[in-house]
Amino acid sequence: MNTKGFSIDREHIWHPYASMHNPPPVCDVHHTDGTHIVLQNGQRLIDGISSWWCASFGYQRQEIVEAIREQAAEMAHVMFGGLTHEPAQQCAEALLALLPDSLRHIFYADSGSIAVECAMKMALQYQISQGKTTRTRIVALRGGYHGDTIGAMSVSDPCGMHQIFSGVLPRQFFVEQPSCRFDAPWDEKSFAPMAEMLHSHSQEIAAVILEPIFQGANGMWFYHPQYLRNLRKTCNDLGIVLIFDEIATGFWRTGRLFAMEYANVVPDILCLGKTLTGGNITFACAIASTQIAEPIPTLLHGPTYMANPLACAAACASLKILQSADWGKEVARIEAKLRQTLAPCRQCPNVADVRILGAVGVLDVRHLPTAETLQKIVLKTGVWLRPEEHFIYTMPPFITRDDELERIARAMEMLAYA
């Protein structure tokens, strides 16, 4: 980083989850390419987390770059109120071809957090339309993460990264994290806390929101598919809306096109994002069933950049890539390699658990290295990782080679021992 740029960055630019009075060390990026982040000094870093889980097909995919370039030359943006355009229509057509038949109504949002906000509004307005005006609260799981806006924070783990805001957040209901692991025999007791919550407070609950199968940033936890089957039935019985947040889990990340396929259940509302544009531009959506959408007279939300044509064009290109290869096979390859290469980490005294599913590998550690130590190991190994909470994890692009996966695993092991 040049001296002037370094000074401007440290003095004036706020980074995610960082302090301005004591900013963390940062690496200066020149460009990205395939599975790599290339620094200004020419060093190439293997991206072990897909740029926060969104660059699943790798960087600079020419199909997406060209789609954005062509769309920018024709129409970069136009408001969506009272207007429509071909990129939004094509994106909807591509999504509908992938989705379960019951999910037909797409609300475009400008980020994953906003998609969650919209899903919650849909659920609340649906209950109002049914005359259930006392149903104003949402049930969520401890260990869950749904975004950084106020509504999304209110349904994220109350003891997680947002707990400082607890005094101003809407009061929601929380149920303990599902205790039955994905790879363990089903234990019916695992669902008992959720069943008790839903039956005890059914007249107050508008919806349940959760990340199916895989809890992300706050939990890094894989739980049993039967939990979702039980939840779907209970929500049906009690008239509670079921929302799945597949912003991080969707599009093959867990080894299935959508994580909900492990349970063979479909929610009333589905949130998608991240891989939707291949990590090229911010975009997301909340998709509702006809049963939820039709009774709502006017959904009270309308982002300025809703259905942005550049984002829609990027999503269309990304969804074509999604259908152009056997990504399930590639994710299975990554899973097998992660199981092999992360196995030695089980011997590390700092590692409490090793969890792997699809293209996700997690080391649950007792303590994390400092930001300074992290940067030293990143530069030494040439692998970009960003641990969170008490997790060292990888979610590599699906094009990551086996030798690159081996380097990622060794970097994770070094961090665990640091």
C-alpha positions as CSV (number, residue, x, y, z in Angstrom):
1,M,0.0,0.0,0.0
2,N,1.4,3.4,-0.9
3,T,2.0,5.8,2.0
4,K,-0.8,8.2,1.1
5,G,-3.3,5.4,0.6
6,F,-2.4,3.7,3.8
7,S,-2.8,7.0,5.7
8,I,-6.2,7.7,4.2
9,D,-7.4,4.1,4.9
10,R,-6.3,4.1,8.6
11,E,-7.5,7.6,9.3
12,H,-10.8,7.8,7.4
13,I,-12.1,4.4,6.2
14,W,-14.1,2.2,8.5
15,H,-13.7,-1.5,7.9
16,P,-16.2,-4.2,8.8
17,Y,-16.4,-5.1,12.6
18,A,-13.4,-2.8,13.2
19,S,-12.4,0.2,15.3
20,M,-11.4,3.6,14.0
21,H,-9.2,4.5,17.0
22,N,-7.2,1.2,16.7
23,P,-7.8,-0.1,13.1
24,P,-6.7,-3.7,12.4
25,P,-4.0,-4.5,9.8
26,V,-5.3,-4.8,6.3
27,C,-3.9,-6.1,3.0
28,D,-3.9,-3.8,-0.1
29,V,-5.6,-5.6,-3.0
30,H,-4.7,-4.9,-6.6
31,H,-7.0,-7.3,-8.4
32,T,-8.7,-10.7,-8.1
33,D,-8.4,-13.7,-10.4
34,G,-10.0,-17.1,-10.2
35,T,-9.4,-18.4,-6.7
36,H,-6.9,-15.7,-5.9
37,I,-6.7,-12.2,-4.3
38,V,-3.7,-10.5,-5.7
39,L,-2.0,-7.8,-3.5
40,Q,-0.4,-4.6,-4.7
41,N,3.0,-6.2,-4.1
42,G,2.1,-9.0,-6.4
43,Q,1.6,-11.7,-3.7
44,R,-1.2,-14.1,-4.6
45,L,-3.5,-15.3,-1.8
46,I,-5.8,-18.2,-2.2
47,D,-9.2,-17.0,-1.1
48,G,-10.4,-19.6,1.5
49,I,-13.7,-17.9,2.2
50,S,-15.0,-16.9,-1.2
51,S,-15.1,-13.2,-0.3
52,W,-17.5,-13.8,2.6
53,W,-19.1,-16.8,0.9
54,C,-20.3,-15.2,-2.3
55,A,-17.6,-15.7,-5.0
56,S,-18.5,-19.4,-5.3
57,F,-17.5,-19.7,-8.9
58,G,-14.3,-17.8,-8.5
59,Y,-13.4,-14.2,-9.4
60,Q,-13.6,-12.4,-12.7
61,R,-15.9,-15.0,-14.4
62,Q,-16.0,-13.5,-17.9
63,E,-19.7,-14.4,-18.4
64,I,-20.7,-12.2,-15.4
65,V,-18.2,-9.4,-16.2
66,E,-19.5,-9.2,-19.8
67,A,-23.1,-9.3,-18.6
68,I,-22.5,-6.3,-16.3
69,R,-20.6,-4.4,-19.0
70,E,-23.2,-4.9,-21.6
71,Q,-26.0,-4.0,-19.2
72,A,-24.1,-0.9,-18.1
73,A,-23.9,0.4,-21.6
74,E,-27.6,0.1,-22.1
75,M,-29.1,0.9,-18.7
76,A,-27.3,0.9,-15.4
77,H,-30.3,1.7,-13.3
78,V,-33.9,2.7,-13.3
79,M,-36.4,2.9,-10.5
80,F,-38.7,-0.2,-10.2
81,G,-41.8,1.6,-8.9
82,G,-44.2,1.7,-11.8
83,L,-41.6,0.4,-14.2
84,T,-40.1,-3.0,-15.2
85,H,-37.3,-4.2,-17.4
86,E,-36.0,-7.3,-19.2
87,P,-33.1,-8.1,-16.8
88,A,-35.6,-8.4,-13.9
89,Q,-37.9,-10.6,-15.9
90,Q,-35.1,-12.8,-17.1
91,C,-33.7,-13.2,-13.6
92,A,-37.1,-14.2,-12.3
93,E,-37.5,-16.7,-15.0
94,A,-34.1,-18.3,-14.2
95,L,-34.9,-18.4,-10.5
96,L,-38.3,-19.9,-11.0
97,A,-36.7,-22.7,-13.0
98,L,-34.7,-23.7,-9.9
99,L,-37.2,-23.2,-7.1
100,P,-40.0,-25.5,-5.7
101,D,-43.3,-24.9,-7.5
102,S,-44.9,-23.3,-4.4
103,L,-42.4,-20.4,-4.3
104,R,-43.6,-18.1,-7.1
105,H,-43.4,-14.5,-5.9
106,I,-40.0,-12.8,-6.0
107,F,-39.3,-9.5,-4.1
108,Y,-35.9,-8.2,-5.2
109,A,-33.7,-6.6,-2.4
110,D,-30.4,-4.9,-2.4
111,S,-28.7,-7.0,0.2
112,G,-29.2,-10.2,2.2
113,S,-30.1,-8.2,5.3
114,I,-32.8,-6.4,3.4
115,A,-34.1,-9.6,2.0
116,V,-34.5,-10.8,5.6
117,E,-36.3,-7.6,6.6
118,C,-38.7,-8.0,3.7
119,A,-39.4,-11.7,4.6
120,M,-40.2,-10.6,8.1
121,K,-42.5,-7.9,6.8
122,M,-44.2,-10.4,4.5
123,A,-44.9,-12.7,7.5
124,L,-46.3,-9.9,9.6
125,Q,-48.5,-8.5,6.9
126,Y,-49.8,-11.9,6.1
127,Q,-50.8,-12.5,9.7
128,I,-52.5,-9.1,9.7
129,S,-54.4,-10.0,6.5
130,Q,-55.7,-13.1,8.3
131,G,-57.0,-11.0,11.2
132,K,-54.2,-12.4,13.5
133,T,-53.1,-9.0,14.8
134,T,-51.6,-10.3,18.0
135,R,-49.1,-12.3,16.0
136,T,-46.2,-9.8,16.0
137,R,-43.2,-11.7,17.1
138,I,-40.6,-13.9,15.3
139,V,-39.0,-17.1,16.6
140,A,-35.4,-17.6,15.8
141,L,-32.6,-19.9,16.9
142,R,-29.7,-19.2,19.2
143,G,-26.5,-19.5,17.1
144,G,-28.3,-18.0,14.1
145,Y,-27.2,-15.0,12.0
146,H,-29.4,-13.1,9.6
147,G,-27.7,-9.7,8.9
148,D,-26.8,-6.4,10.4
149,T,-29.9,-4.2,10.0
150,I,-32.2,-3.7,13.0
151,G,-34.8,-6.3,12.1
152,A,-32.2,-8.9,11.0
153,M,-30.2,-8.3,14.1
154,S,-33.3,-8.9,16.2
155,V,-33.5,-12.5,15.0
156,S,-29.8,-13.2,15.2
157,D,-28.2,-14.8,18.2
158,P,-28.9,-12.4,21.1
159,C,-25.6,-13.5,22.7
160,G,-23.7,-13.1,19.4
161,M,-22.0,-10.1,17.8
162,H,-25.0,-7.8,18.1
163,Q,-25.7,-8.2,21.8
164,I,-24.7,-4.5,22.5
165,F,-27.8,-3.5,20.7
166,S,-30.2,-5.6,22.8
167,G,-31.8,-2.6,24.4
168,V,-33.1,-1.2,21.2
169,L,-33.9,-4.3,19.1
170,P,-37.5,-5.6,18.7
171,R,-38.1,-8.3,21.3
172,Q,-38.3,-11.7,19.6
173,F,-38.5,-15.3,20.9
174,F,-35.3,-17.5,20.9
175,V,-35.0,-21.2,21.1
176,E,-31.8,-23.1,21.9
177,Q,-29.6,-24.2,19.0
178,P,-30.7,-27.7,17.6
179,S,-28.6,-30.1,19.6
180,C,-28.7,-33.1,17.2
181,R,-25.8,-33.0,14.8
182,F,-26.2,-33.4,11.1
183,D,-24.2,-36.6,11.2
184,A,-25.7,-38.1,14.3
185,P,-28.9,-40.3,14.7
186,W,-32.0,-38.2,15.2
187,D,-32.9,-37.4,18.8
188,E,-36.5,-36.3,19.1
189,K,-35.6,-34.3,22.3
190,S,-33.7,-31.9,20.0
191,F,-37.0,-30.5,18.7
192,A,-38.7,-30.3,22.1
193,P,-37.6,-26.7,22.9
194,M,-39.0,-25.4,19.6
195,A,-42.2,-27.4,20.0
196,E,-42.7,-26.0,23.4
197,M,-42.1,-22.4,22.3
198,L,-44.5,-22.6,19.3
199,H,-47.3,-24.3,21.2
200,S,-47.0,-22.0,24.2
201,H,-46.9,-18.7,22.3
202,S,-48.7,-19.6,19.1
203,Q,-51.0,-16.5,19.3
204,E,-48.1,-14.2,19.5
205,I,-45.9,-15.7,16.8
206,A,-46.0,-14.6,13.2
207,A,-43.2,-16.6,11.9
208,V,-40.1,-18.8,12.5
209,I,-36.9,-17.8,10.7
210,L,-33.8,-20.0,10.6
211,E,-30.8,-21.0,8.4
212,P,-31.7,-24.6,7.2
213,I,-29.1,-27.3,8.1
214,F,-26.1,-24.9,8.5
215,Q,-26.0,-22.0,10.9
216,G,-23.4,-19.5,9.6
217,A,-21.5,-16.6,11.3
218,N,-22.8,-17.0,14.8
219,G,-22.9,-20.8,15.0
220,M,-21.0,-22.6,12.3
221,W,-23.2,-25.6,13.2
222,F,-24.7,-28.3,11.1
223,Y,-27.9,-29.8,12.5
224,H,-30.1,-32.8,11.6
225,P,-32.6,-32.5,8.7
226,Q,-35.4,-34.0,10.8
227,Y,-35.5,-30.8,12.8
228,L,-36.8,-29.0,9.7
229,R,-39.4,-31.7,8.9
230,N,-40.8,-31.4,12.5
231,L,-40.8,-27.6,12.2
232,R,-42.6,-27.6,8.9
233,K,-45.4,-29.8,10.3
234,T,-45.7,-27.7,13.5
235,C,-45.9,-24.4,11.6
236,N,-48.6,-25.9,9.4
237,D,-50.6,-27.0,12.4
238,L,-50.4,-23.6,14.1
239,G,-50.7,-21.3,11.2
240,I,-47.1,-19.9,11.7
241,V,-45.1,-18.7,8.7
242,L,-41.9,-20.5,8.0
243,I,-38.9,-18.5,6.6
244,F,-35.7,-20.1,5.5
245,D,-32.6,-17.9,5.2
246,E,-30.6,-19.6,2.5
247,I,-28.5,-16.5,1.7
248,A,-25.3,-18.4,2.7
249,T,-26.5,-22.0,2.3
250,G,-28.1,-21.8,-1.1
251,F,-26.6,-22.7,-4.5
252,W,-24.7,-25.9,-3.6
253,R,-22.7,-24.5,-0.6
254,T,-23.8,-27.4,1.7
255,G,-23.7,-30.1,-1.0
256,R,-27.3,-29.6,-2.3
257,L,-28.7,-26.9,-4.6
258,F,-30.6,-25.6,-1.5
259,A,-29.9,-26.9,2.0
260,M,-33.6,-27.4,2.6
261,E,-33.4,-30.3,0.1
262,Y,-31.7,-32.4,2.8
263,A,-35.1,-32.4,4.6
264,N,-37.3,-32.3,1.5
265,V,-39.3,-29.5,3.0
266,V,-40.2,-26.1,1.5
267,P,-40.7,-22.8,3.5
268,D,-43.4,-20.2,3.0
269,I,-40.7,-17.6,2.3
270,L,-37.2,-18.1,1.1
271,C,-34.3,-15.6,1.2
272,L,-31.5,-15.9,-1.3
273,G,-28.3,-13.8,-1.9
274,K,-24.5,-14.1,-2.0
275,T,-23.8,-16.6,-4.8
276,L,-26.8,-15.2,-6.6
277,T,-24.5,-12.8,-8.5
278,G,-21.4,-14.8,-8.1
279,G,-19.9,-12.3,-5.7
280,N,-19.9,-9.5,-8.3
281,I,-22.5,-7.0,-7.1
282,T,-24.8,-6.8,-4.1
283,F,-28.2,-8.4,-4.7
284,A,-30.7,-10.7,-2.9
285,C,-34.4,-11.6,-2.9
286,A,-37.2,-12.8,-0.7
287,I,-39.5,-15.3,-2.4
288,A,-42.9,-16.1,-1.1
289,S,-45.6,-18.7,-1.8
290,T,-48.9,-17.7,-3.3
291,Q,-50.6,-18.5,0.0
292,I,-48.5,-15.8,1.7
293,A,-48.2,-13.2,-1.2
294,E,-51.8,-13.0,-2.4
295,P,-53.5,-11.8,0.8
296,I,-51.0,-8.9,1.3
297,P,-52.7,-5.8,-0.2
298,T,-49.5,-3.8,-0.4
299,L,-46.1,-4.9,0.7
300,L,-44.7,-1.9,2.5
301,H,-41.1,-1.9,1.2
302,G,-39.4,-0.5,-1.9
303,P,-35.6,-0.1,-2.0
304,T,-34.2,2.6,-4.3
305,Y,-32.0,0.1,-6.0
306,M,-34.7,-2.6,-6.1
307,A,-34.2,-4.9,-9.2
308,N,-31.1,-2.9,-10.2
309,P,-30.5,-3.9,-13.9
310,L,-26.8,-4.5,-13.4
311,A,-27.5,-6.8,-10.5
312,C,-30.2,-8.6,-12.4
313,A,-27.9,-9.1,-15.4
314,A,-25.1,-10.4,-13.1
315,A,-27.6,-12.8,-11.5
316,C,-28.8,-14.1,-14.8
317,A,-25.2,-14.8,-15.8
318,S,-24.4,-16.4,-12.5
319,L,-27.5,-18.7,-12.7
320,K,-26.4,-19.8,-16.1
321,I,-23.0,-20.7,-14.7
322,L,-24.8,-22.6,-11.9
323,Q,-26.6,-24.7,-14.5
324,S,-23.6,-25.1,-16.8
325,A,-21.6,-27.6,-14.7
326,D,-22.1,-30.4,-12.2
327,W,-21.4,-28.2,-9.1
328,G,-22.7,-31.0,-6.8
329,K,-19.8,-33.1,-8.0
330,E,-17.3,-30.4,-7.4
331,V,-18.6,-29.7,-3.9
332,A,-18.5,-33.4,-3.1
333,R,-14.8,-33.4,-4.1
334,I,-14.1,-30.4,-1.9
335,E,-15.9,-32.0,1.0
336,A,-13.9,-35.2,0.7
337,K,-10.6,-33.2,0.5
338,L,-11.5,-31.1,3.5
339,R,-12.4,-34.3,5.5
340,Q,-9.0,-35.7,4.7
341,T,-6.9,-32.6,5.1
342,L,-8.5,-31.2,8.3
343,A,-8.5,-34.5,10.1
344,P,-5.1,-33.8,11.7
345,C,-6.5,-30.7,13.4
346,R,-8.5,-32.9,15.7
347,Q,-5.3,-33.5,17.6
348,C,-4.7,-29.8,18.3
349,P,-5.4,-29.0,22.0
350,N,-7.0,-25.7,20.9
351,V,-9.5,-27.4,18.6
352,A,-12.7,-28.5,20.3
353,D,-14.5,-29.8,17.2
354,V,-14.0,-30.3,13.5
355,R,-17.2,-30.0,11.3
356,I,-17.4,-30.4,7.6
357,L,-20.4,-30.4,5.2
358,G,-20.3,-29.7,1.5
359,A,-17.9,-26.9,0.7
360,V,-17.7,-25.8,4.4
361,G,-15.0,-26.7,6.8
362,V,-15.0,-25.5,10.5
363,L,-12.5,-25.7,13.3
364,D,-14.3,-24.9,16.6
365,V,-11.4,-23.5,18.6
366,R,-11.0,-22.4,22.2
367,H,-9.2,-19.2,21.3
368,L,-8.4,-17.2,18.2
369,P,-5.1,-15.7,17.2
370,T,-4.8,-11.9,17.3
371,A,-5.4,-9.8,14.2
372,E,-1.7,-9.2,13.9
373,T,-0.9,-13.0,14.1
374,L,-3.6,-13.7,11.6
375,Q,-2.2,-11.3,9.1
376,K,1.3,-12.8,9.5
377,I,0.0,-16.3,8.9
378,V,-2.0,-15.1,5.9
379,L,1.1,-13.6,4.3
380,K,3.3,-16.5,5.2
381,T,0.9,-19.2,3.9
382,G,-0.6,-17.2,1.0
383,V,-4.1,-18.2,2.1
384,W,-6.8,-15.6,2.9
385,L,-8.9,-16.6,5.9
386,R,-10.9,-14.5,8.3
387,P,-11.9,-16.4,11.5
388,E,-15.1,-15.2,13.4
389,E,-16.2,-15.6,16.9
390,H,-14.4,-18.9,18.0
391,F,-14.3,-20.4,14.5
392,I,-11.6,-20.9,12.0
393,Y,-13.4,-21.9,8.8
394,T,-13.2,-22.2,5.1
395,M,-15.9,-21.8,2.4
396,P,-13.7,-21.9,-0.7
397,P,-14.8,-21.2,-4.3
398,F,-16.1,-24.3,-6.0
399,I,-13.3,-24.2,-8.5
400,T,-10.6,-24.5,-5.8
401,R,-8.1,-27.2,-6.8
402,D,-7.1,-30.0,-4.4
403,D,-3.6,-28.6,-4.0
404,E,-5.1,-25.3,-3.0
405,L,-7.4,-27.0,-0.5
406,E,-4.4,-28.7,1.0
407,R,-2.8,-25.2,1.5
408,I,-6.0,-23.9,3.0
409,A,-6.1,-26.8,5.5
410,R,-2.5,-26.2,6.5
411,A,-3.1,-22.5,7.0
412,M,-6.2,-23.3,9.2
413,E,-4.0,-25.7,11.2
414,M,-1.3,-23.0,11.7
415,L,-4.0,-20.6,13.0
416,A,-5.3,-23.3,15.4
417,Y,-1.9,-23.7,16.9
418,A,-1.0,-20.0,16.9
